[in-house]
Amino acid sequence: MRMRKLKKRIKIRIEGVALATLIFVFAVVAGMLDYPDHVADEEGYCAMVRLHQNSGGNAGWPAYRGECKSEKWVSND
């Protein structure tokens, strides 16, 4: 009787750990799927800020989110 309760407790704990691991893996995968969109948004923003700087403010966007952090778009001036 006592052994049966112990086995049941162990089974419940293993299922709980498995569920927590599954949720963690799902969150990591969801975060990884979002990364390319973030990179594309940052590159687009930097391209428009650079255009604004190069055109003297006639085109593009001012740096409303701050200066570009992407090395690809940093000005060498």
C-alpha positions in Angstrom: 0.0 0.0 0.0 2.7 2.4 1.0 4.8 1.5 -2.1 1.8 2.2 -4.4 1.4 5.7 -3.0 5.0 6.4 -3.4 5.0 5.2 -7.1 1.9 7.4 -7.7 3.7 10.5 -6.2 6.7 9.8 -8.4 4.6 9.5 -11.5 2.8 12.8 -10.8 6.1 14.6 -10.2 7.6 13.1 -13.5 4.5 14.3 -15.4 4.8 17.7 -13.8 8.5 18.0 -14.8 7.6 16.8 -18.3 4.9 19.4 -18.6 7.1 22.2 -17.4 9.8 21.1 -19.8 7.4 21.1 -22.7 6.2 24.6 -21.8 9.7 25.9 -21.6 10.7 24.4 -25.0 7.5 25.9 -26.5 8.5 29.3 -25.2 12.0 29.1 -26.5 10.8 28.0 -30.0 8.3 30.9 -30.0 11.0 33.3 -29.1 13.3 32.0 -31.9 10.5 32.4 -34.4 10.1 36.0 -33.5 13.8 36.9 -33.9 13.9 37.3 -37.8 11.0 39.7 -37.6 12.8 41.8 -35.0 16.0 41.9 -37.2 14.0 42.9 -40.3 12.2 45.7 -38.4 15.5 47.0 -37.0 17.2 46.9 -40.5 14.2 48.7 -42.0 14.2 51.4 -39.3 17.9 51.9 -39.7 17.6 52.2 -43.5 14.9 54.9 -43.1 16.9 56.8 -40.5 20.0 56.7 -42.7 17.9 58.0 -45.7 16.6 60.8 -43.5 20.1 61.8 -42.5 21.5 61.6 -46.0 18.6 63.6 -47.6 18.8 66.4 -45.1 15.4 65.5 -43.6 13.5 65.4 -47.0 13.0 61.7 -47.0 13.0 58.8 -44.5 12.3 59.0 -40.8 14.0 60.9 -38.0 15.5 58.7 -35.3 12.4 58.6 -33.2 13.5 55.3 -31.4 17.0 56.6 -30.9 20.1 56.0 -33.1 20.5 52.8 -35.0 22.2 50.0 -33.1 22.8 47.8 -36.1 26.4 47.8 -37.2 25.3 47.5 -40.8 23.8 51.0 -40.8 26.1 52.9 -38.6 27.4 56.0 -40.3 31.2 56.3 -40.9 31.0 60.1 -41.2 
